[in-house]
Amino acid sequence: MARSAQRLAAGYRPGLFNANESAGLLLGVAQAGFGLPLLLYAWYKWVQNDEPMLVLLCVGAVLIVTGALSAGFRNRMRVPLRHLALCWIGVMDLLCQAATGAEPITLTFAWTPSMLALVAFAVLPAAQSLIYPAVFIPLSLIVLAVQPGADPADVAMSSLLMLATGLGLTWFARSALLAETDELTGIHNFAGFEQVLSAAMRDAAPTEPLSLVRLDINEFALVNRRRGREGGDLAIMRFVADVVKALPSAATMGRVEGDAFAILLPGFTAGDACDLMVRVQVQVAKFSAGISAREGSESESELFGRAGKALFEAQRVGGHGKMIIHGGYYASPAAVLDGLRNGEFFLRFQAVVDLATGAAIGAEALVRWQHPTRGLVPPAEFIPLCEASGSIVVLGEWVVRESVAEAARWRRLRGEDDPVSVAINASARELTSAGYGEFVLTECANVGLPAALVHIEVTETHFGSDAAAVRDNIRVLRGAGVIISMDDFGTGHSSLSRLTEIELDVIKIDQSFVAVIETERESPVAELTIKLAATLGLQVIAEGVETEAQAEWLRERGCLLAQGYLYSRPVAADEFVARFLVQPVTRA
């Protein structure tokens, strides 16, 4: 399929018809090229019959003049005007055929394909209207050629007129189709999507919600390098088919360029659009998205541009499936501050247990948001939004304060001889902020918590454009005794090289590897991670442990710590204390 699409693209360039000047020039040449044979035919008949054929002479002259005007004013040509001019050619065709004075049967077969082609072009979609000239014109030409007693000049002229009309309509119907359609995927190209967006914004009431989504396929350049151009084309076609299948019928999708797409969602607020994209991501390959909702009387270019800025933010903070709503939406710094003041944010703690005894040796702090209008917002949704808008810094400071204060309470309950640590996830913005390490240490000192009871969890994606700042903060934290953990180990890039670059204490095996350790084919991945950590002198924590078989497999291979639903779901602080600190251990 990709090869056929490339061959079609090589023989026809839809971009030619996206330019109004090129379309106007071609239309002008077609009109003049139609008018000149008419003048020659009229002159031939005049010489043969000694009577001027005024209708043909006038029509030919008019076509030549209008062709010159179309070419001269080609920069003002638009798609509807092109269609009107093309219909004008068709009307001239019928007048010319009537003026030839041929036999009735000749006129019948000459008129039929022209009328059908005109009706098909005017009524049917461009893709279907191409069928009619291709079927009826050859059939009519065959019938005309075998007619007895017909004037050869009349038959020739009728054939010329039929061919001119049919081929002209076919060419321009195809050009209109391809000027608005992406040949590889069959959805709108940028020009077609722009027309749909303009019409939707023009026709929608000012109070009617309307959202625009800009999409980019994650790491598509890598797909192209590994699989070549054809593999990339197949990946794009599969991606578009999956997304279109998951969209509501009212949505319109277009391919802007390469692996960049846009989706128009009439009747959707920005929040609705974000919810929809979250559901779409479950069904298709990962993509980054920027979302904007219409504001007031802004133009389509402004709406499109805001969605593009949001997409840029999503890619800047790491991509990997992030969705950003332009302007921060409900996750702006002001909204987060209001949420913190109003008690909308709260923490849940998931126990980290000793696999040998089941006793909790620590817990991971996980932030949740009970939004006043959206309800319980998933962290996978609001964390990227907070990170893009910058509000993650304010939220992260609150998480650190609450987490270390809670850990200090655990220390008082459990005693200094049997301490329980707390693990805190650090965002990329926090780790690249000057003074983050000092801030964490200050908060620990304020509540009397030893720094050694704090784990800061980082991911491989944090070490991107400002890895030096991240290393500086890690150096400050480790120097004071804070434990540094690599979260989601193995899911990023260059994992092994990172272990030699970053000063780490703990590796957390991602739950995607834990989920398959009971299968013979996949178990070496987790096993090699455990052996690697032992070689480097690092602790290992397995995430997402859900079955006794998984726990036993990990114990047998030397993994000593784990967290997951087998032991506890994320719970409130008081429940964590009751279950793991003051009572015998119980399973979730």
Stockholm file with secondary structure:
# STOCKHOLM 1.0

chainA/1-588         MARSAQRLAAGYRPGLFNANESAGLLLGVAQAGFGLPLLLYAWYKWVQNDEPMLVLLCVGAVLIVTGALSAGFRNRMRVPLRHLALCWIGVMDLLCQAATGAEPITLTFAWTPSMLALVAFAVLPAAQSLIYPAVFIPLSLIVLAVQPGADPADVAMSSLLMLATGLGLTWFARSALLAETDELTGIHNFAGFEQVLSAAMRDAAPTEPLSLVRLDINEFALVNRRRGREGGDLAIMRFVADVVKALPSAATMGRVEGDAFAILLPGFTAGDACDLMVRVQVQVAKFSAGISAREGSESESELFGRAGKALFEAQRVGGHGKMIIHGGYYASPAAVLDGLRNGEFFLRFQAVVDLATGAAIGAEALVRWQHPTRGLVPPAEFIPLCEASGSIVVLGEWVVRESVAEAARWRRLRGEDDPVSVAINASARELTSAGYGEFVLTECANVGLPAALVHIEVTETHFGSDAAAVRDNIRVLRGAGVIISMDDFGTGHSSLSRLTEIELDVIKIDQSFVAVIETERESPVAELTIKLAATLGLQVIAEGVETEAQAEWLRERGCLLAQGYLYSRPVAADEFVARFLVQPVTRA
#=GR chainA/1-588 SS CHHHHHHHHHHCCTHHHHSHHHHHHHHHHHHHHHHHHHHHHHHHHHHHHSSCCHHHHHHHHHHHHHHHHHHHTGGGCCHHHHHHHHHHHHHHHHHHHHHTCCCHHHHHHHHHHHHHHHHHHHHSCHHHHTHHHHHHHHHHHHHHHTCTTCCHHHHHHHHHHHHHHHHHHHHHHHHHHHHSBCTTTSSBCHHHHHHHHHHHHHHSCTTSCEEEEEEEETTHHHHHHHHHHHHHHHHHHHHHHHHHHHSCTTCEEEEEETTEEEEEEETCCHHHHHHHHHHHHHHSCCEEEEEEECCTTCCHHHHHHHHHHHHHHHHHTTCTTCEEETTCGGGSHHHHHHHHHTTCEEEEEEEEEETTTCCEEEEEEEEEEEETTTEEECHHHHHHHHHHHTTHHHHHHHHHHHHHHHHHHHHHHHCTTSCCEEEEECCHHHHTSTTHHHHHHHHHHHHTCCGGGEEEEECGGGSSTTHHHHHHHHHHHHHTTCEEEEEEETSSSSHHHHHHHSCCSEEEECHHHHTTTTSTTTHHHHHHHHHHHHHHTCEEEECCCCSHHHHHHHHHTTCCEECSTTTCCCBCHHHHIIIIISSCCCCC
#=GC SS_cons         CHHHHHHHHHHCCTHHHHSHHHHHHHHHHHHHHHHHHHHHHHHHHHHHHSSCCHHHHHHHHHHHHHHHHHHHTGGGCCHHHHHHHHHHHHHHHHHHHHHTCCCHHHHHHHHHHHHHHHHHHHHSCHHHHTHHHHHHHHHHHHHHHTCTTCCHHHHHHHHHHHHHHHHHHHHHHHHHHHHSBCTTTSSBCHHHHHHHHHHHHHHSCTTSCEEEEEEEETTHHHHHHHHHHHHHHHHHHHHHHHHHHHSCTTCEEEEEETTEEEEEEETCCHHHHHHHHHHHHHHSCCEEEEEEECCTTCCHHHHHHHHHHHHHHHHHTTCTTCEEETTCGGGSHHHHHHHHHTTCEEEEEEEEEETTTCCEEEEEEEEEEEETTTEEECHHHHHHHHHHHTTHHHHHHHHHHHHHHHHHHHHHHHCTTSCCEEEEECCHHHHTSTTHHHHHHHHHHHHTCCGGGEEEEECGGGSSTTHHHHHHHHHHHHHTTCEEEEEEETSSSSHHHHHHHSCCSEEEECHHHHTTTTSTTTHHHHHHHHHHHHHHTCEEEECCCCSHHHHHHHHHTTCCEECSTTTCCCBCHHHHIIIIISSCCCCC
//
